[in-house]
Amino acid sequence: MALGQQRNTPVVPQAMHALDQMKYEVARELGISVPESGYWGTMTTRDTGTIGGHITRRLVQIAEEQLGTGHFH
């Protein structure tokens, strides 16, 4: 694959389904309409970035809770 065409592949392939569900859940919570076709490419960069940012925060929070720290130093 050429530089710039790399794909994010999860370490745990089963995680893709959970991340996909989280994407729809976060969009719903933020009041962002998801295309019925399931194709996210027509959405604005602002909306997809907002969804991605919230997913990242949620994943960090989950990791912190699992580590039992509540926060990183």
GROMACS elastic network, one bead per residue, 0.5 to 0.9 nm:
[ bonds ]
;  ai    aj funct       b0    kb
    1     4     6  0.83684   500
    1     5     6  0.61394   500
    1     6     6  0.63740   500
    2     5     6  0.55475   500
    2     6     6  0.71823   500
    3     6     6  0.66106   500
    4     7     6  0.88075   500
    9    12     6  0.84824   500
    9    13     6  0.76087   500
    9    16     6  0.85557   500
   10    13     6  0.55040   500
   10    14     6  0.82304   500
   10    15     6  0.67023   500
   10    16     6  0.68829   500
   11    14     6  0.89174   500
   11    15     6  0.80996   500
   12    15     6  0.55046   500
   12    16     6  0.78910   500
   13    16     6  0.59055   500
   13    17     6  0.83117   500
   14    17     6  0.60565   500
   14    18     6  0.73254   500
   15    18     6  0.51605   500
   15    19     6  0.60930   500
   15    20     6  0.85005   500
   16    19     6  0.51098   500
   16    20     6  0.60227   500
   16    21     6  0.85909   500
   17    20     6  0.50614   500
   17    21     6  0.62143   500
   17    22     6  0.85914   500
   18    21     6  0.51218   500
   18    22     6  0.61614   500
   18    23     6  0.86545   500
   19    23     6  0.61462   500
   19    24     6  0.88540   500
   19    55     6  0.83409   500
   20    23     6  0.50626   500
   20    24     6  0.66267   500
   20    25     6  0.87320   500
   21    24     6  0.53450   500
   21    25     6  0.61832   500
   21    26     6  0.86593   500
   22    26     6  0.59739   500
   22    27     6  0.84231   500
   22    55     6  0.70958   500
   23    26     6  0.53357   500
   23    27     6  0.61847   500
   23    28     6  0.86382   500
   23    51     6  0.67611   500
   23    52     6  0.76563   500
   23    55     6  0.69510   500
   24    27     6  0.51144   500
   24    28     6  0.61233   500
   24    29     6  0.86297   500
   24    34     6  0.74219   500
   24    51     6  0.88155   500
   25    28     6  0.51525   500
   25    29     6  0.62173   500
   25    30     6  0.86914   500
   26    29     6  0.50167   500
   26    30     6  0.61596   500
   26    31     6  0.85522   500
   26    32     6  0.85252   500
   26    51     6  0.62213   500
   26    52     6  0.87875   500
   26    54     6  0.70248   500
   26    55     6  0.70407   500
   27    30     6  0.51469   500
   27    31     6  0.61176   500
   27    33     6  0.69696   500
   27    34     6  0.70563   500
   27    47     6  0.84594   500
   27    48     6  0.86985   500
   27    50     6  0.86518   500
   27    51     6  0.60011   500
   28    31     6  0.50520   500
   28    32     6  0.59449   500
   28    33     6  0.71639   500
   28    34     6  0.80348   500
   29    32     6  0.77062   500
   30    33     6  0.89162   500
   30    50     6  0.87032   500
   30    51     6  0.79604   500
   32    47     6  0.70449   500
   32    51     6  0.85630   500
   33    36     6  0.87496   500
   33    43     6  0.88884   500
   34    37     6  0.85089   500
   34    38     6  0.71778   500
   34    39     6  0.84566   500
   34    40     6  0.73320   500
   34    43     6  0.79275   500
   35    38     6  0.54374   500
   35    39     6  0.62612   500
   35    40     6  0.65988   500
   35    42     6  0.79143   500
   35    43     6  0.77658   500
   36    39     6  0.77202   500
   37    40     6  0.83828   500
   39    42     6  0.69726   500
   39    43     6  0.84757   500
   40    43     6  0.55876   500
   40    44     6  0.88667   500
   40    48     6  0.79596   500
   41    44     6  0.81022   500
   43    46     6  0.83137   500
   43    47     6  0.66875   500
   43    48     6  0.67165   500
   44    47     6  0.53218   500
   44    48     6  0.63962   500
   44    49     6  0.84743   500
   45    48     6  0.52246   500
   45    49     6  0.58128   500
   45    50     6  0.83604   500
   46    49     6  0.51357   500
   46    50     6  0.60588   500
   46    51     6  0.86423   500
   47    50     6  0.50855   500
   47    51     6  0.62277   500
   47    52     6  0.85786   500
   48    51     6  0.50841   500
   48    52     6  0.60542   500
   48    53     6  0.85119   500
   49    53     6  0.59713   500
   49    54     6  0.85521   500
   50    53     6  0.51393   500
   50    54     6  0.62688   500
   50    55     6  0.86298   500
   51    54     6  0.52710   500
   51    55     6  0.62079   500
   51    56     6  0.86861   500
   52    55     6  0.50520   500
   52    56     6  0.61592   500
   52    57     6  0.86826   500
   53    56     6  0.51093   500
   53    57     6  0.62821   500
   53    58     6  0.86272   500
   54    57     6  0.51034   500
   54    58     6  0.61209   500
   54    59     6  0.85888   500
   55    58     6  0.50612   500
   55    59     6  0.61125   500
   55    60     6  0.86149   500
   56    59     6  0.51099   500
   56    60     6  0.61803   500
   56    61     6  0.85570   500
   57    60     6  0.51616   500
   57    61     6  0.61529   500
   57    62     6  0.86578   500
   58    61     6  0.50304   500
   58    62     6  0.61906   500
   58    63     6  0.86478   500
   59    62     6  0.50418   500
   59    63     6  0.61772   500
   59    64     6  0.85893   500
   60    63     6  0.50531   500
   60    64     6  0.61041   500
   60    65     6  0.85790   500
   61    64     6  0.50890   500
   61    65     6  0.61772   500
   61    66     6  0.86173   500
   61    70     6  0.77230   500
   61    71     6  0.82111   500
   62    65     6  0.51412   500
   62    66     6  0.61781   500
   62    67     6  0.86180   500
   63    66     6  0.50902   500
   63    67     6  0.61323   500
   63    68     6  0.84858   500
   63    70     6  0.88802   500
   64    67     6  0.50990   500
   64    68     6  0.60850   500
   64    69     6  0.56808   500
   64    70     6  0.51439   500
   64    71     6  0.58900   500
   64    72     6  0.73555   500
   65    69     6  0.64585   500
   65    70     6  0.56902   500
   65    71     6  0.83265   500
   66    69     6  0.79317   500
   66    70     6  0.87197   500
   67    70     6  0.77095   500
   68    71     6  0.84723   500
   69    72     6  0.69099   500
